[in-house]
Amino acid sequence: MKKSTIIITGLLVVLPLLPALAQNVRNDQVGVLEAPNATPWGSWTRAVYCPPDSWAAGYTIRVDVLSGPGDDTALNAVALYCRERNGHDVARISPHDGFWGSWREGANCPQGQFFTHFTLKVEPSRRNQDDTAANSVAFACSNGQRLEASGGGQWGSFGEWQGGFSDAAICGVRAKIEEPLGRGGDDTALNNLEFTWCRI
C-alpha cells in the first residue's frame, strides 16, 4: 500500500494513503449532507470512507493561490485524517487529488474528538469573470472547537454549518469536481463537498 508522509504542526506522520477507488464498507452510516451554498459545475466523485472504527479528526487542503491576471481555482482538494478512539491516526482519505496548487498545513481536533459539522466557503458565480467556486472548508469538533486549515482561498463566504447528527461523526467524503477546460477556459476545480456521518 502506498504511504503518505504528512507534516502536522511539526510532527512527521506516515499514514496509509487510500485512493479514491478503494471503497471501505461502513454499515454504521447515519446521514449524508452536502454544502447548500455550492456552485453547480462539475461531477461527483465516488465516496471514500475512513476504515471501520475510525472517524475524521483532522484535515488538509490543496489550494491554488492567487495567480494575478491568470485563471484562479482556489480550493482543489480536501484530505481527511482518520483517527481511532485511542488517538491513533490510521488513514488519510481524499476523493480527488485536485489539479492545481499545493497542500497546506493541516488542522486537527484534540485527542478523543472528531468532526461533527462542516461549512464550505464559496464564491458565487461571477458570470463572465473568473470563477473560483469553493475556496475553503472548515470543521467543528465534537467538543465544539472550530477549525479552519491555513491557506484557503480569499474569495467568497462560508455557508451555514451542516451536521448535528446525534452520537455520530464524519467518516466519509466525496467531491464535485470540474475537469480542466483547456486553454482559455475558466477552471473552477472543486465545487462542492458531501460528507457522510457514522455512529461513534
N, C-alpha and C positions, 0 to 999 in steps of 0.2 A: 504494500500500500504506500502511496506517496505520502511524504511528510511535509508539513508547512511550518516554517520557522517564523515565529511572531514575537515581536518585542512589545511587551505590555508594561508600561510605567517602569521601565528599567529592568524588567525581568525577561529572560530568554525562555520562551516556551515552545516546545515542539509537539504538535498535535497531529493526529491523523487528518489528512485532507480528503473529505468525502466529495467526489464530483457530483455534478447536478443530476446525473442519471442514476446514481446509486441511491435507490429508494429504501428507506428503513421503514419497517412495518410498525406503526403506532396504533394500537387498538384502544388507546385511552384518550382520544381526542374529544374535546367538549365544545369547540367553537372555532369559527374561521371569520376573520374580518379583514377588509382592505381599507385603504385610505379614501375617505369620501371626497376629498378635495383634489384628487389626482387628475392629471391631464390624460387625454384619450389615446395617444399614439402608441403603436407597438402591439406586441402579442405576448401572452403569458408563457413563462417557462413552466416546466414541471416543478412540483413542490419537493423540497428536501427537508429531512427531519433529523433532529437530534437522535442519537441512539436511545434505546429504551432506558428508562430510569435516569434520564438527564434532561435538562431544560436550558434555555438560553439565559446566560447570566453576564455576557459581555459581547461587544461587537466592534467592528471597524468598518470604515467606508472608503471606497475608492472615488476620488474626486478629480475632475478636470478643472484646473484652476483657470482664472481669468486669462484669456488669450488676446486681449486688446481688440483689434478690429476683426479678428477671426471668429470662427464658429465656436461658441461655448456650449458645453453639455453638462457641466456641474456634476451632480451625483451619477455615477456609473454603476456602482455595485455595492452590495452590503454583505458582510460575512458575520455570522453569529458564532460565538464560542459556547459550546455546550458543556454544562457542568453537572456533576452528580451531587447528591445531598451532602456527601462528605467533603465537598470542596474541590474535588479533582476535576480539572478540565480534561474532557475526553475527546472532543472533536471540534473542528471548525467547519461549518457548512455555509455554502453560498450557492444560490440557484443559478447565478451567471457571473462571470468574472468581469464583465464590462469591456469597453473598447479603448477608453482614453483615461488619462490621469494616473494618479499614484495612490497607493494605500496609505492611510493616515494612522496616527496613534490611536489605539483602542481605548474604550471606556468599559468599566466593569462594575457590577454590583458588589457590595460587601459579601463575604462568605456566608452561605446559607440563604442568600436572596436571589430571586430570579425575575426576569422581565414579565410584568403583568399588563402593561399598557404601552402603546406607541403613538407617535404623531409624526406625520410626514410634512416636510417643508417643501412647498411647491410654488413655482412661478406660473401663474395662469398664461394661457396663450396670448402671444403678442402679435398675432396675425402676420403681417409682412415683415416683422422684425425678428431678431434672433431669439429663438425659444430655447430655454434650458430645462423645462419641466421640473422634475424632482431635484432639490438642492441639498437636502439633508434629512436625517431621521433621528428622532430622539426616543428614549425609552424611560419608563418608570419601573423601579424595582419593587419587590413585594413589601418593602419597608417604607415605600412612598418616595424614596430618593429618585430624582430625575437626572438622567444622564444624556448628554449630547457629545458625541465624539468630536474632536477638534478637526478643523479643516473643511467643514462643509461649505457648500456654495453660498454666495452672498445674496442671492435673489429670492424673492417670494416670501411667504409667511407660513407658519405652522398651522395645521388644521386642528380640529378637535381631537382630544385624546380618545383612543379606541381601546377597549378592553373591558375589564370588570367582571370576568368570569370567576365564580367562587372556587376556591381551592384548586386553582389552575395557573399555569404559566406558559409562556410562549415556547413552543417546541418545534416549529417548522415555519418555512417561508417559501414563497415563490415571488417572482418579479415580472413586471410587464416591461418589456424591452423593445425599443425601436432599433432595428438593424441599421447599420450605416447606409446613408442615402447616396453616397458617392459625391464626386466633385460638384460643388455648387449647391448641394442640399443643405437643409437646416436640420442637423442632427440633434436629437434630444437624449438618446441613450435610455436611462431608467425613467419610467413614467409613474409607476405605481408599485406598491408592495402589499402582499396579502400574507397575514400571519395566522398560524394555527396554534391553538391553546390545548394543552394536555393536562390531565389531572396530576396534581402533586401528591 
